[in-house]
C-alpha cells in the first residue's frame, strides 16, 4: 500500500487539518510572546528584528488557523464524497455540540454530515434522530433548509410520504442555497409520486427545475413519475427512453448518497426496457437489481416489477 492510497489519504487529511490547528495556536502563542519581548529591557536586537519581520510573520498563524477552521468544516463532506460514510460519521459525531471553540453553524454542519453518513449507511431512523432531536433545530436560514431536505430524503426511503411533506411544509422554500431548494422541491415531487398526487408532482418538478441545480435529483424523480404513469395510461416510446436515460444518468450520484436505493433504480430501468419490448436487456437488468443490496422500499419495488413483468 502506497503513501497516498485511498484509506491512508482519508486518515491523513483529517489528521492534517487537526495538526494545522495545533500549529496555528502554537505559532499564534509564539508570536504573542515575541510581541511581549519587544517591550522587555535587554531585547533591543530582538525588537529590531521583530519590527522588521513581525508584520509578515503574523500571516503564518492567521493562514494556519483560517485553513484549520475551513478544513474542519469541510472534511466530513469530503469523506462522504469519497464514499467513506463511516469515517465521515466518526469525524462528525465528535463535533456536534457548539461551544467556545466551535460555533453553532459549524456544529450544525457536522450534524448534517453525520446524518447524511447514516443515510448513506442505510440507517434512516438514526439519520432522522440526528436531525430531529438533541439540539435546537433552526427554523430559517441555509442550514435549516438543508436539514429539512435530508429529513425528507430519509422519510422517502422509509416510504413515509406524509412525514416528508410535513418536513417540507415546516420551512420556507425561499430559504437555503439553490441546490437545497431544488432538493426540497424534488423530494416534494417524489412524495407526491408515492401518493399519486399528479398535480403536486408537476408543481414540485416545475419548481425544482426552476432552481437550475441538482439536475440529476430532479431527473430521477421525473423518471419515477413517468414510469408510474405507465400504470395508468400507456406512454410513448420517446417518453420511456428518456426516463431510462435519466435513471441511468442519475445512478452514480444517487448511489453515492443512498447506496441501497440503486436496487430500485435498476429495477425501474428493467421495467422500462420491458415496456419498450427489449426483453433480453430487461432480464439482464432484473438480474442486476436482484444482486444489489436494497432497502425495504427498493425490495418492494423490485417485487412489484417482477410481478408486472411476469
Buried (B, 14 or more C-beta within 10 A) or exposed (E): EEEEEEEEEBEEBBEEBBEBBEBBBEBBEEBEEBEEEBEEEEBEEEBEEBEEEBEEBBEBBEEBBEBBBEBBBBBBBBBBEBBBBEBBBBBBBEBBEBEEEBEBBBBBBBBBBBBBBBBBBBBBEBBBBBBBEEBEBBEEBBBBBBBBBBBBBBBBBBBBBEBBBBBBEEBBBEBBBEBBBBBBBBBBBBBBBBEEBBEBBBBBBEBBBEBEBBBBBBBBBBBBBBBBBBEEEEBEEEBBBBBBBBBBBBBEBBBBBBBBBBBBBBBBBBBBBBBBEBEEBBBBBBEBBBEBEBBEBBBBBBEEBBEEBE
